[in-house]
Amino acid sequence: MLMVTINSSIVIISLPAIFRGIHLNPLEPANVSYLLWMLMGFMLTSAVLVVMFGRLGDMFGRVRIYNLGFVIFTVCAIALSFDPFDLGGGAIWLIAWRVAQGVGGAMLMANSTAILTDAFPARQRGMALGINQVAAVAGSFLGLLIGGLLAEWDWKAIFWVSVPFGILGTIWSYKSLRDNGARTPGSLDIPGTVTFALGLTALLAGITYGIQPYGDSKTGWGNPWVLTGVIGGIALLVLFCVIEAKSRQPMFHLSLFRNRTFALGSFASLMASISRGGLQFMLIIWLQGIWLPLHGFDFESTPLWAGIYMLPLTIGFLVSGPLSGYLSDRFGGRLFATGGLLLAAITFVLLIVIPVNFNYWLFALIILLNGLGMGIFTSPNTAEVMSAVPASQRGVASGMRATLMNGGMALSIGIFFSLMIVGLSGTLPGAMNSGLKDQGVPADVAGHIADMPPVGSLFATFLGYNPFKELLGPSGTLDKPGVHSDVLTGQEFFPHLISDPFHSGLVVVFLAAAVMMLLGSIASWFARGDYVEHEAQELAEAAAAGLVTDADAEAETGRPAANGHAVSAGRHALAATAVMSAAAPPARSQRSITGRVLRTDGHPLDGVALTLIDQQGHQVSRATGDPQGGYVIAPPAPGSYVLIVSARGQQPTAVTVSVDGRPQRLDVTLHGSGELSGFVRAAGRAVPDATVTLTDLRGQVVGAAVTDADGGYLCSGVVGGTYTLVAVAAHLRPAAMTLTVPDSGVLHHDVELTPLAVLTGAVRAGDRAVPDALVTVLDETGAVLGTARTDGDGRYTVTDLTEGTHTVVVRGYPPREGRVEVAGGAVEHDVRLGYDLPSGSEVTEPDPSEPAYDRD
């Protein structure tokens, strides 16, 4: 994540050096699109694809997609550093590879959070996810410093920095990372993916191009193409929601937004992301285009010093992020997430109050507080949102969060630049007109330049350019008598001229950011605890990992269960069967809990770990089971406790037990944590809606599943052993087979079903149908494959036939034999019955009251 976000911001601050390196003036009207796509290409691609790669991670393994992302990211970094072209060709080369690099970045961002969530139990998750998220956000600020430093030396070096990290990261991830999360069989939602990609691309591109002037307007919001992009993008995203609501395998699990913690936490993260992106752009403009030139720094060196002067922001974030994650694990995350955004909102107001030509130490203190606030918010927000999601959907959830974050960063370009243009429009023309006339520029020329769209001046400030040499040079104005050309083209004139109008824009921009922070803090306050139903699993994982080790350890939520029984609620209450009764002879003490821990097949489990916690989540006792599955654990006093039971290869469970001073017996049956998965196919094609049933050696059903649209099935809770697998589907021959599942409980087995042939036809005597005739189908050896009786219309159907050549025999008239070729599907074969009469014999009509099929 650090590498991805560094590469997102490292280009932003290095744009002046990049455009100088490819000999392209980005302020010329024909080149502005290159500038916009250099800004948003990487972020747009990441935002569009990150959910899809989260879904693919859930299906095929998060680590696998993560590793592939490292490879793509590194290859693109190498290609970017060898741009062979100049001018427009060089810009297109960079944009294309930045878009491709966004694909690798989306793979990394979509799965890194899910991998960490799988790897760490809930009690350590805040710290782990906090460090990861801090690395991600801090990377966006470190990229500014690194980009400024490397751009001073060689603009291509900003891409070289990723190559060694990418190569080492690729090798490390392939050797070290293993998938801990269960894979979810399914298919990629192609209609949803395409609709989402088109809709989000159109929306973000439309908003970004809205800052371009159109006609007589200062912005492009009246441009038909911009309106088409924005309105069309919104319409496509609405259509996407409709498609996802009806999809069996949705890419975007809209149901997650019914979880209050996930929905409000994600909203708060979106607000923070938009504000953080806006702050990043505004600070670059402020420092690189105004403050540093006013303090004697030349334009070529301002990117480096802008990164250095923003270090307090990065330091604040790096200090508070991990600390907030640690503290939120112990005391809950709501207060930290809410307080962090409130602190950030206050700093945006303070940035409005200070002058444009500020005292640096005051500025440094404010951005330090902003970094502290953002860091305090980020860790608990990430941990709470991801902990509210079931394990099987964490890849998609991680991708959804990354989409909101990347989309927020991309939106910040259009939103904050548009707000800044609104702020500049009221004061910049007057300041520009009077400033130019004071330096001897003719009034008509000064008025013409002052009437130009503010976006040009804004981009010039953002890139650290003085635009007057290009604006006044071609017309010869700089050479006219009385024109102070040295002042106009000097280092301080343009920054001084734009500083007061820029402050007007800052008021609009930072007030909007403060409101967003306030909305995010309100959402964080109300996003509380929708993950209580998973407490039993998380506590059991902690006990199995040895993380609950002393009486001071607290439960996952940092508070006692609401009713004393919450930890045994939820899906993991079904992961074990517990039978409690009065014990036989007392063991160890009068309050001991004894019993056996068994597998679902009745076999005892050896080396079971048992942890007893009280209603405040404190550990009060631990024990280990014997080879026969027996255990003894003693609570310190009568009362209500939670017994956590875990064993290798089994799903952990938590059971509420009440101790009244007498010995108790509690037998527990653990279900396997393994899974049997695969695909059901027929003639190489997927078979959806097939029923797959798994039975043990006793004939007891231990798992069942229905295949999805791709024929995939998944039976969870499997342990090592021998089973019978049966697959049944309409119009296909059922299949049964014996499987041996290894001790790990994980096995992939595909099932091939054969087509079920059906023979249909009619039995007739002349032109009359023969009812109730017996039709027998024989194979080539004469064995009977099936029989049927004709109906009133002489029709018959023989099902469940194998493919091949068969003999059809009809009884009721003299037997008629014929050979029929039966292939997959339905085959029709008619049989005509009759008598061979001697020459000259008379044929008489039968008595209607006598059934024709009774005659021989």
N, C-alpha and C positions, 0 to 999 in steps of 0.2 A: 504493500500500500504506500509506503514511503516513496519508493521509486516511481510509482505511477503519478502521485500527486506532485512530486518534484518536477516531473516532466510536463505536467499540466501548466505550472506557473513559470517554469524556467524560460519558456518561449515568450511569454507575455512581456517580461522586462527586457528581453534581448531583441525585441522586434526592430529597434533602430539599427542595431549592428547587423541583423539578418538582412534587412532591406539595403543597407549600404553594401553588404557583401555580395548580393546578387544584382547590384547596380540598378535598383528599382525605387522610384519615388512613390511611396504609398499614398501621398496626398493628391496625386493627379486623379481626376474623376474616373478614368479608365482602370485605375489600379486599386480603388477602394475595396472592391470585392475580394481581392487578394488579401487585404488587411483583415477584413471581417472573417474570412475562412481560416486564416492563420490563427485568429483569436478563438473561433468556436469549433473548428473541425474536430479536434480531439475530444472536447467535452460533448459535442453533439453525438458523435459515434458511441462514446461510452454510455451516455444516457439512454440511447435507443436500444442498445444490445445487451445491457447488463442484466435485465430480467430474463431474457432468453437464455443467457449462459448460466444464470442461477438455476433455471429449470433443467437445463442439460446436466448441470452438476448433480441435482437430485436424482436424475435418471441414470447417468453413467459413471458417477463418482466425482465428488467435488475436487479431490486432489488431481485427478486426471485432467479436468478442464483447467485447473489452476496451473499445472505444469505446462500445458500447451500455451497458456497465456504468457508465461515467462519466455517461451521460445519465440513466439510471434513478436512480443515486445522488443526483445533483444535484436532480432533480425531487422526490424524496422528502424531501430536506433542506429544500426550500422549503415543502413541505406540512406538515412537522413544526413549522416555525416559525410557522405560522398556525393553531394549534389553536383552534377556535372554541368549545369546550365546556368545562364544568367537571365536577367529580366523576367518576362512572364513565364518562360519555360522553367526557370529555377523556382519560381513561386509555386507553379503547378506541381513540380516534383515534391516540394516540401509539403504542400497541402495533401497530396495523395498519400504519401507515406505517414503523415500525421493521422490521417483518417484510418489507415491500416493499423497504426500503432494503437489507436483507440479501441480496435477490436481486441488486441491483447490486453489492454488495460481493463476493458470490460470483463474479460475472463478472470483476471486477478481480483478485481473489486467485488465481483459477484460472489466469489466463493471463499475469500479469505476470512470474512466474518463468520460464515457458516462452519468452516473448518475449525476455527477457534471455539465456537460454541459447542461443537461436538466433542472437542478434545478436553475441555475444562468443565468440571461440575459447577453447579450454580454458585457455590460458595466462593469460588475463585474466579467466576466469570467476569465480574465487574472489573477486576484488576486487569485480566487478560485482554478483554475487549477494549478496555480503556486505553491500554498501551497501544493496541492496534489502531484504534481510532485517532489517538493523539498523533501517532506516526503519520496517519493519512492527512490530517489537517495541518500538522506542523510541516509536512512536506510541501504544502502549497506556499508556506512562508519561506521555508529554506530554499525553495526553488528561486525565489526572488534574489536572495543573497548569492547563491551559486551562479545563477544566470548573469547577474551583474559582474561578478568576478571573472567568469570565463569569457563573456562577451568582450571584455576589455582586451583580452589576449587574442582570441580567434573565435568568430561566431560559430564555426562548426564544432568547437569544443563543447558547446552546450549539449550536443547530442552524444559526444564521446563519453560523457560521464556515466551514461546508462549502460554502456557496453560491458565493462568489467563486472558491475553489479548484476547485470542481466545474466551473464555467463555463469558467474558463481551461484546466483540464485537458482538458475535452471538446474545445475548439477546438484545443488543441495536439496532442492524440492523433490527431484526424482529419486534421490538416495534416502531421504529422511522422512518424507511425509507419507502417511498411510491413511486410508479412509477409515474413519471410526463411525461415521454415520451410515444408516441403512439406505440402500438405494431404493428408489420408488419406480417400479416399472411403469411405462406409459409412453406416450407419444408427444411430439412437439406440436403445439397448437399453431399450425401454419397460418390459418386465416387471422387469428388474433395477433400473431407475430408481425405479419405483413401490415395489418391495419394500424397497429401500434407504431411501427417504425415510420410509416408514411405520415401518420397524424402528428407524432411528436416532432418529426423533422420539419414538416410544414409549419407547425406552430412556432417552434424555436427560430427557424429561419425567418419567418414573417416578422416576429417581434424584433429580431436583430436588425433586419433591413428597415424596420420602422424608424431607425435613427437617421436614415439617409434622407436628404431633402427631396421633395417632389413638387414640381411646379413652383408656385409662389409660396408654398408652405415651408416652414423651417424644418419640419420632419416629414417622414414618409407615410404617416398614418392615413393619408388620403390616396395613396398609391393603390390602384386596383390589384396589383400583384401582391402587395403586402396584405391587403384585406382578404384576398383569396386564400393566401397562406394561413392567416390567423383563423378565419372563419372555417375554412376547409379543414384545417388541423383540428379545431375543436369538434367539428362534426364527425371526423374520423375517430377521434378519441371517444366520443359518445357511442359511436357504432362499435368500437372496440369493447366498451363496457357491456353492451348488449350481447356481443359474441361470447365474451368471457362468462357471462351469467348463464349461458346455455351450453357451454362447452363441457364435455366430460373430462377433458384434460386441459384446464385453462393454464395459460402462461402467467397471468396476473390473478392471483387468488384474491378476488374481491371480498370473499368471506372473511379474510384476515382483518378487514377494516371494521368488522362488527366487534372485534376485540378492542375495547376502549384503550387499553395500554398501547397496543400497536398503532391504532389510528391516530390518537392524540400525540403519542411520542414521535411518529413519523411526520406529522404536521409541524411539530416544534422543530424537528431536524430540518425540514424544508425551509422554514422561516430563517433559521440560523444559517443555512447554506446560502440563501439569496443575499442576506445581509453581509455574510463574510465575503462573498464574491464582490459585492458592491464596495465594501471597505477596501478590499485589495486594489481594485481599479482606481478608486478615488485617491488612495494614498500614493499610488504610483504617479498619478497626474500631479498631485499636490507637491510631492517631493521632487520628482524627476523634471517636471515642466515649470515649476514656479519657485519653490523654496530654495533648492540647491543652486540654480542659476543666480538667484538674488544674493546668494552668499559666496559667489566667486567660483563655483564649480562649472567647468565647461561641459557642453552638452554631451560630448563623447564619454565622459566619466560619470555622468549622473546615474546610469543604471546600477553601477557598482555601489555608489554611495547611497542610493535609495534603498538597496537591499541591506546595507549596513545600518542605516538609520532606522530601519524597521525591525531590527533585532529584538528590542524589548517586547514587541508583540509575540514573536516566536518564543522567547524565553518564558514569558508568562504562561503561554499555552503548555510548553514542555514541563514546567514545574507543577502546574495545577492539575493537568490531565491524569497522570498516574496516581497522584495523591487523592484526587477525588474518586477515582475508581476503587482504591483501597478503602476509603472511608465509607463509600456508598455500599460496599459489601457488608459492612458492619452495622450501619445505621439506616440503611434504606436510601434510595436514590432520588426520591421526589423532591426533597428540600434542596439538594445540591443542584439538580437540573433546573429547578425554578429559580433559585438564587443566582446561578451562573448567568442566565439570560437577563435577569433584572440588572445585574452589574454591568453586562454588556450594553443594555439599553441606556443606562446612565452615562456610559462613556461616549456614546454617540451624541448625546446632548452636550457633553463637555467639549467635544470636537467642534460643535457649532459655535460655542462661546469664545474659544480662543481665536486670536487674529490669524490671518493667512500667513503673515510673516511672524511666526510664533517664536517664543523662547523654547529651544529644543528640549530642555529638561522637563518642562511642563508637558510638552507633547509626548515625550518618552514615557512619563508617568501615566498618561491617559491610555496610550496604546498598550502599556504593560497591564493595566487593569482590564482592558478589553481582552487581551490574551488570557488573563487569569479567569475571567468570566466564561469565555468560550471553552476553556479547558475544564472548568468545573462542571459545565453542562454536558460536554460530549461523552465522557465515560459512563455516567449513570444512565444517560439517555439510551446509549447503544445497548448496554447490558439489560435494561428493563424491556426494551422493545424486542430484542432477540429472545429473551427468556420467556416472553409471552407467546412464542410460536412453537407449535409441535415440532419435534425433531425432524419428521419427514418433510417438512415444508421450510426448513431453515435456509436452504439454498435459494428458493424463490423469494423468501422474505428478505434475505440479504440483498438479492438483486433488486427488489422493489425499493429498499432503502437507498441503495446506491443510485438507482434511477432518480429518486427524488433529490439526492445530493448533487448529482451531476447535472440534472435538469435545472436545479436551483442556481448552480454556478453559471450555466449557459443563459438562463433567464436574467441573471444579474447584469449581463452585458446590455441587453435591450432595455431592461427596466431602469437601471441607474443612469445609463447614458441618456435615455429619453428624459428622465427627471432633471438631469444636469442641463440638458439643452433647454428645457422649460425655464430653469433658473437663469441661464445665461441670456435668454432671448430678451428679457426685460431691461438688462443693464449693459450688455456687451456692445450693441450697436453705438450707443451714445459714447461710451468710453473709447471705443475704437475710433470713432469719427473725430472726437476732440483730441485724442492722443496723436493721431496722424497729422492733423492740421497744426498742432503745436510744434511738430518737427519739420514744417515747411511743405508738407504734401498738399497739392492743390485740393480745394474743397470738393470738386467733382470726383476726383480720384478717391479721396478719403471717404466720401459718401458711398461710392460704389463698393469699396472694400467693406465698409461697415454694414452694408446691406446683405453681404454674403451670408449663407447659412452658418450658424454657430458650430455645426458639427465639424467643419474644417479646422476652426481654431481649437476645438476640443481634442481632435485627433493630433494636431500639431503639439499641443501641450502634453498629451499622453505619450507621444513618441520623443519628446524633447527636441522639437524642431522650432526654429524661428522662421515662420512662413513668409516674412515680408520680402526676402530676397527673391523668391519665386513670384510673389504677387506684384512687386513694383519693378523688378528688373527688366522684363521683356518690353514694357512700355517706355522705358527710358526715364522713368520718374526719378530714379535714384541719382541720375546724372544732371538733373535740372538744378539751376542756381537756387540757393536757399533751402534746399532739401538736405537735412542732416542724415546722410546715408550711413555714416559710421555709427550713429546712434540707432537708427532703424534696424540695421543688420547686426547690431551688437548683441551681447549675451543677456543683458538685463532689461532691454526695452520691452520685448514681448511679454516676459513673465510679469513685469511690473504693470503693464497695461491690462493684463487679463486677471490680475489677482483679486481686485474688488468684485468684478462680475462672477468670478469663480466662487467667491464666498457666498454670493446669492444662490448659486447652484448648490453649494454644500448644505445650505439650510434646508432646501427641499429634499436633497438626497438623504441626509443623515436623520432628518425627522421621520422620513419613511422607514429607514432602517430601525430607528428606535421603536416605532409602532410595531414593526414585525417582531422585534425582540420581545416586546410586551405581550403580543399575541402568543408567541411561543412559550413564554413563561406561564401564562394562564393555562395553556394546553398541558404543559408539564405538571402543573399542580393537580389537575384533574385526571391525569393518566396514572392511575395507581392500581397495582396489584391484580390484574386480570390473569396472572400466572399462578395463583394459589393452587389450582387444580393439578399442577405438576410438582408440588412440593414433595410428595412421596418418592417420586423418581429421583429428584435431585438429592434428597437426603440419603437415599439408598446408594446413589452413585458416590456421594461423599464418604459414606461409611466403607464402601467397597474399596475406595482408593486410599483409605486410611487418613482422610482429611478431618474427620471428627475424632479428635485425639484427647481432648481434655474437657473438664467440667465447665470450662468457661466458653466453649465453642457455642456459637449461636446457630439457630436454624437459618435456612436460606433467606427467609423474609426479614430476619432480624426482630421478630416479634412472636409472641405465643399464638397458637392457633385460635381462631375466633371462637370455636365451640368445644375445643378439646379433642375434636375428631377430624379436623380438616386434613391432617396429613395422611389419613387413610382414604381420602376421597379421591375422585378422579379416575383416570383410565388405569392407573396402576393398582387400584384396589382389586382389579380383576386379574392381576398377574400372579396371584397365588391363592391357594385354598387353605384356610386355617381352621382347625377343629380344636376347640378348647373344652376341657373337662377337668374334673377333680383328679388330682394325681394319685397314683398308688403310693408306695412308701415315700415319705418325705426325703428330699435330697438336699444336702448341704445346709439349707435353712428352711424355716417354716414358710418363707415368702418366695421360695425358688420357683422359677418357671422352667419346666422341662418339656421335652418332646422330641420329635424327629422331623427332619427336613428331607422331603422326598422329591423325586422327579415326577412328571406327569404319568410315567409308565410304572410307577411304584418303586423304582430303584432308589436306594438311599444316596444322599449326596455327601461326599467327604469334604472336610475342610471348609465348612460353611462359616462365614463371618456374621456375627450377630452383635448388634449395637442397641442398647436401650437408652432412650432419651425421655426427658420429662416434658411437660406441656409447655415449657418455655424454650424448648429446643436444646437443653443442656444434656450432654452425655452423662449418664449415671452408672453405666456398667457395659462391659464388653465380654464376649466369649467366642470360642471357636468350636465347631462341631467335631464329633469323632468320626472315624471311618464308616460307622454304621448309620450315620446321619443323626445320631443323638446329640443333645446339647443340654446344658444347665446354665441358667443365667439368673442372678439374684439381684432384685431391686433393693434399694436402700431402705424403703419404707412403703407401707400400704399407699395406694393411690392409683391414678391413671397414667399409663405410659404408652410410648410407641416403640414397638420392637421392629428394628430394621434388619432384614435377612437378605443376604446376598451370597452368591456363589458363582464361580467361573462358568461362563457359558449359559447362565440363567438370567432371567429378568429379575432384578431386585424387587423387593416389596416392603411395605411398611404396614404393620397391623397394630391397631389399638388394643391394649390389654389392660384389665383392671385387676389389681392385686389387693386382697382384703385380709392378708395375714395368714392365709392358708396356701399350701402348695397348689400350683396350677399346672395343667398339662396343655400344651399347645402344639399340635402337629401342623406343619406348613408344607404345602406342595408348591414348588416353584415351576414356573413355565420357562421353556427355553428362550434364549435371546437370539437364537439363530434364525435363519430364514431359508426356505426352499423357494426358488424362483425359476422362471424359464418362460418359454413361449410354446403355444400350441399352434401347430400348423397342419395343413392338409394340402398335399401336392405343392408344397413350397409357399403356400399362401396363408396369411394369418387367419386364425379362427376366433372371431370375437364371441363373447357371451357363452363360451364353453365353461362347464362346471368341472372344477378340479377338486378332488377329495383325497385326503391323506389319512390313512388308517394305520394303527400300530399292529403289532403281532397278535394282540388280543381282539382285533377287529374294531377297536374303539376309534371313532373319528377324532383326530387330533388337529385337523386343519382343513379348511375349505376356502375356495376362492372362485371368482368368476373372471374370465379373461377380459382384458380391455380391448380397445379398437385395434391394437397391434398384436393381439393374441397373448399378451403378457399376463402372467399370474404371479402371485406372491403369497406364500403361507408363512406367517410369522410364528414365533414361539416354538421353533423346532429344536430338538436336542439330538445328539448323536444316537444312531440306532438304525434298525431295519424297518422299513415301512412299505405299504402298498399304495401306489399312486394310481388313481382312476381318473380318466378324462372322458367326459361325455359332451357331445354337441349334436345339435339337430342335423339330421341327414348324413351323419357320419358314424362309422362303426366305433363303439366305445373301445377304449384301450385301457389295459391294466398292466402294471409292471411293478417289480420289486426294486426298491432303492435302498442303498446303504448310505446314510448321512454320516459324515465324519464327526469327530468329537467337537469340532468347532461349531457344529450346527448349521454351517453355511454350505449350500449346494445349489448349483445351477443345472437344471435338467430340462431339455426341450422334449416335447411330445409330438409325435407325428401320427395323425389320424388318417385312416384310409376311407375313401368315399364309400357310402352305403348305397349299393345298386338296388334298384326297384324294377321289377318286371310287371308290366300291366298289359292287358289285352282283353279280348272277348272270345267267347266260345259260341259258335253258330252251327246250325244244321240247315243247309241251304241258306235261305234268307231269314231264318228264325233264330232268335237268341235262345241259348240253352241255359236256363237257371240251375243252380245247385249242382253243377258239374264239379267233380273233384280234379283240380289241376295240381300236378306234382312236378317239381323241378329237381332234376338229378344232375350231379356233376359227371365228369368223364369216367369216373370209376363206378358209377351207378349209385352212389350214396345220395340220400335224400337231403336236399338243401332247404326245401320249404314247400309248403302246400297251401292251397287256398280253395274256397268254394266260390263259384260264380254267383253274382247277385241276380235280381230279377231281369236285368238287361243283358245277362250273360257276361258281365264284366268281372274281371278278377285282378287281384294285386298280390304279388309275392314280394315281401320286403326282406331286408337283411341278407342280400345275396353278395357273394364275392364276384370279382371280375373274372371273366373266362367264358369258355364255350360250354353250354349246358343243354340238357335234353328236357323237353317239356312233354309230360304224359297227362292225358285227359281221360277220366273215367266217367261213364254214363252212356256213351255210345261206343262203338268199336274204337279201340285206342288209336289215336293218331300221334305219330311221333314226328318231331321236327327239331332241327338244331338251330340254336339261337346264340348270337354273339352278344354277351352282356359286358358293357363297359361302365365306367363311372357315370352316375346319373340315372335317368329313367329310360327304359327301352320298351317299346310297345310291340307285342307279338300276338297276332290273331290266329285262332285255331278254327277250322271249319270241319264239322263232323258230318258223317253220312254213311250210307250202306252201299256196298258194291253188289248189285242185284244180277242174277243170271240173265242171259240173253232171252228176251221174250217175256220176262216176268212183268206183271202188272203192278204198278205203284198205286197204292190207295192212301187216302188221307187218314191220318191217325184220328182216333177218337179224342175229341177235345177234352173229355173228362179224364183222360189218362195222361199223366206227365210224360213228356217226351224223354226226359232224362232217365226214366225207369227202363227204357228199352235197351237191350244189349245189341 
